[in-house]
Amino acid sequence: MAPDVRAVDELREAAEHGRICALAAQGQRDLQRCLAAHPALFAAGPFDAALASSVALAIAFSAPECDAAELRLTNQAVLWGFALDWQVDHLATSAAEVDQLVRRQLAVAAGAPATANDPLGRFLAEFRADLAAVPAFATLGGAWREAVRRTLEAMRREWHWRTAGRDGLLPLPSLADYLANADNLACTVVNVGHWISTGGPDTPDRLDRLVAASDAVQRALRLVNDLATYERDLRWGDLNAILLVEDRAVVERELTGLLARATELLDELRADCPREAAYLTRQLGYTSGFYRSTDFWGVA
């Protein structure tokens, strides 16, 4: 009797899912080593084993064609983004403290050593050293530093918005201004590092287009995140797009438009950058599905 074609397809699909989950398991083990190596930076609670697992799964399903060694730096870049977000949003108590954090991270990104009392800087310095060892960094290191700068500035800007709004000193930003600051999500900075570490020789010629598409995906994911984590943001005192409008439906309609624009850019990119377009498409789809059920953060 001939084999059931559907059963064969299901078997192959399950085997592929198993392979990707094994890729994620390797990434999770590396991230757990990072957590253990930097106890002053990664406090128990928000940085739990589930966060490491969730990050590794997201990256493995976004770039399943890569191996664990290729995804190591991408996973660590995501972890740095989470650590930075926690430092700015929940540990910094003054504008001067945020300014100092930004200055330190910018200096480390430019190649300066981290200071002894800067665990976030030490983690970034280790990451930068590994990324700088990649041949493409000689050409694209400036693009990565610019992505780091954009992320730091965006997180600092949101800190001022949130603090001024909480203290009644200034109104909250408009939704348009909030979306223009979507680098605070730290997606594009991760993607730039990913393309430096895994891209081919033509990556420098394509990077501007890749960043433009990544920014479009990042804006959409900013709202995907906010719609899913509104209750948590209220508890944690974080800024959220829903707080900036009269009706949640406004954010939902805005997200629909952002998804359409991101899809359009990805379709345009697919002809000559199929691997990168697929990576961004899977990133957008995976994260949208993930947030339907849970969150990356552990319990604070």
C-alpha positions, 0 to 999 in steps of 0.5 A, a space after each residue: 500500500 502506498 504511503 499516505 502523502 499527508 502523513 509523510 508531509 506531517 512527518 517531515 513538518 514535525 521533523 523540521 519543527 524538531 530541528 528548529 526547536 533543537 536549534 533554539 535549545 542550543 541557543 537557550 543554553 548559551 543564553 543561560 550561560 550569559 545570565 549566569 556569567 552576569 548575575 549583577 545584570 540579570 536579576 532573577 524574576 524578569 530574566 528567568 529561564 523562560 525568557 531565555 527559552 522564548 528569545 532563543 525560540 524566536 530567533 531560531 524560527 526567524 532564521 531556521 537556515 542558520 546553525 547555532 553558532 551563527 545565531 549566538 550573537 543574534 540571541 545575545 543582542 536580544 538579551 542586551 536589549 532586554 537588559 538595557 530596557 530593564 536598566 532604563 525603565 525600571 532601575 534608573 531614577 534620574 535623568 542624569 543616571 539615564 544620560 550616564 548609562 547612554 554615554 557609557 553604552 555609546 563609548 563601549 559600542 565605539 570600542 572603549 572598555 567598560 568601567 568596573 561598575 557597569 555590568 551592562 557595559 561589560 556585557 556589551 563589550 563582550 558582545 562587541 568583541 565577538 561581533 568585531 571579529 566577524 570580517 563584515 564588521 570592518 565595513 558595517 561596524 559604523 552601521 551597527 554603532 548607529 543602530 545602537 545609538 538610535 536604540 539608546 536615544 529612543 529609550 532615553 526619550 521614552 524615559 523622559 516622556 514617561 517621567 514627565 507624563 507621570 509628574 504632570 509636567 508635559 503631555 504624553 507624546 502623540 501616537 505618531 511621535 511614539 511610533 517614530 521612536 520605535 527603536 526603543 523596541 530594540 529590533 533593528 539593532 538586533 537585525 543589523 547585528 544579525 546581518 553583519 554576523 550572517 550576511 554575505 558579501 553583498 550585505 553592505 550594498 543592501 543594508 540601507 534597504 534592509 534597515 528600512 524594512 526592519 524599521 517598518 517591521 519594528 513599528 508594527 511590532 511596537 504595537 503588537 507588543 503594546 496591544 498584548 502587554 497593556 495590563 502589564 505596562 499599567 502595573 509596571 508604569 510603562 508607556 503604552 500606545 493605548 494610553 496615548 489615544 482615546 480608544 484601543 481601536 485606534 491602535 488596532 487600526 494603526 497596526 493594520 496599516 503598519 502591517 500592510 506597509 511592512 508587507 509591501 516593503 518585504 515583498 519589494 525586498 524579496 526579489 533580490 534579498 529573499 533570505 533577509 525578507 524571509 527572516 523579517 517576515 518570520 520575525 513579524 509573524 512569529 512575534 505576533 503569534 507569540 504575543 497572543 498567549 504570553 509575554 517574554 518577560 518573567 515576573 518582576 
